């Protein structure tokens, strides 16, 4: 199951980077990047990995995600530099969609590294205190804290000095409120995934025990 969770985690991470260029509005004053509807689900997956497979496995997942993002940035840059075919008319649109500003790219990578590792640290500390009990506390506490850090770091690095401080704080607040609500709603999903993973690992353990000769 760990391989599947790692694959889903990295896939959602790359997808969120692609969707980040689309902005959508909720009402007349809340504006969010489309990436937020995908990126928020990387945290519960990481919590499941930490819960079932431990802190080291979770840190490896975070590192894998970081390296994958770097490779994606490199290959996207190479794709942009390749000469367009004479009949390909969408080069400008391609560049517009896939070219992020340097500050935005740095902001994304820094926010990712800090917040995801913070999520693992908080979750692991609470697990050491509670054992396998109170999963909902460590899931929500770690996700809510790390999401706040992620939002604050990304928006500050990406947009500080570009927009007024009030608008900056409003952007942080509105994005965090959305992530906060999602963190609460995804708790049943975490419980379900943890249950599935533990049953799967228990089954694998039993099957790996050699049969005793009669």
MOCOR-V464829 format. One record per residue. N is the residue number from 1. RES is the residue in three letters. PSI is psi as a letter, one per 20 degrees, with the letter a starting at -180 (999 if undefined). Layout:
n:res:psi
N:RES:PSI
N:RES:PSI
//
This chain:
n:res:psi
1:UNK:h
2:UNK:h
3:UNK:h
4:UNK:g
5:UNK:g
6:UNK:g
7:UNK:g
8:UNK:g
9:UNK:g
10:UNK:g
11:UNK:g
12:UNK:h
13:UNK:g
14:UNK:g
15:UNK:h
16:UNK:h
17:UNK:h
18:UNK:g
19:UNK:i
20:UNK:h
21:UNK:i
22:UNK:p
23:UNK:q
24:UNK:q
25:UNK:q
26:UNK:o
27:UNK:b
28:UNK:i
29:UNK:i
30:UNK:o
31:UNK:p
32:UNK:q
33:UNK:q
34:UNK:h
35:UNK:h
36:UNK:h
37:UNK:i
38:UNK:g
39:UNK:h
40:UNK:h
41:UNK:i
42:UNK:h
43:UNK:g
44:UNK:h
45:UNK:g
46:UNK:h
47:UNK:h
48:UNK:g
49:UNK:g
50:UNK:g
51:UNK:g
52:UNK:h
53:UNK:i
54:UNK:r
55:UNK:g
56:UNK:g
57:UNK:h
58:UNK:g
59:UNK:h
60:UNK:h
61:UNK:g
62:UNK:g
63:UNK:g
64:UNK:g
65:UNK:h
66:UNK:g
67:UNK:h
68:UNK:h
69:UNK:g
70:UNK:g
71:UNK:h
72:UNK:g
73:UNK:g
74:UNK:g
75:UNK:h
76:UNK:g
77:UNK:g
78:UNK:g
79:UNK:h
80:UNK:h
81:UNK:h
82:UNK:p
83:UNK:p
84:UNK:q
85:UNK:q
86:UNK:h
87:UNK:j
88:UNK:o
89:UNK:j
90:UNK:k
91:UNK:g
92:UNK:g
93:UNK:h
94:UNK:g
95:UNK:g
96:UNK:g
97:UNK:g
98:UNK:i
99:UNK:o
100:UNK:q
101:UNK:q
102:UNK:g
103:UNK:g
104:UNK:g
105:UNK:g
106:UNK:g
107:UNK:g
108:UNK:g
109:UNK:g
110:UNK:g
111:UNK:g
112:UNK:g
113:UNK:g
114:UNK:g
115:UNK:g
116:UNK:h
117:UNK:h
118:UNK:g
119:UNK:g
120:UNK:g
121:UNK:g
122:UNK:g
123:UNK:g
124:UNK:h
125:UNK:g
126:UNK:h
127:UNK:h
128:UNK:h
129:UNK:g
130:UNK:i
131:UNK:c
132:UNK:j
133:UNK:r
134:UNK:l
135:UNK:h
136:UNK:h
137:UNK:g
138:UNK:h
139:UNK:g
140:UNK:g
141:UNK:g
142:UNK:g
143:UNK:g
144:UNK:g
145:UNK:g
146:UNK:h
147:UNK:h
148:UNK:g
149:UNK:g
150:UNK:g
151:UNK:g
152:UNK:g
153:UNK:g
154:UNK:g
155:UNK:h
156:UNK:g
157:UNK:g
158:UNK:h
159:UNK:i
160:UNK:p
161:UNK:i
162:UNK:h
163:UNK:q
164:UNK:q
165:UNK:h
166:UNK:g
167:UNK:h
168:UNK:g
169:UNK:h
170:UNK:g
171:UNK:g
172:UNK:g
173:UNK:g
174:UNK:g
175:UNK:h
176:UNK:h
177:UNK:g
178:UNK:g
179:UNK:h
180:UNK:g
181:UNK:g
182:UNK:h
183:UNK:h
184:UNK:g
185:UNK:h
186:UNK:j
187:UNK:g
188:UNK:h
189:UNK:g
190:UNK:g
191:UNK:g
192:UNK:g
193:UNK:h
194:UNK:g
195:UNK:g
196:UNK:g
197:UNK:g
198:UNK:h
199:UNK:g
200:UNK:g
201:UNK:h
202:UNK:g
203:UNK:g
204:UNK:h
205:UNK:g
206:UNK:g
207:UNK:h
208:UNK:i
209:UNK:p
210:UNK:q
211:UNK:p
212:UNK:p
213:UNK:q
214:UNK:999
//
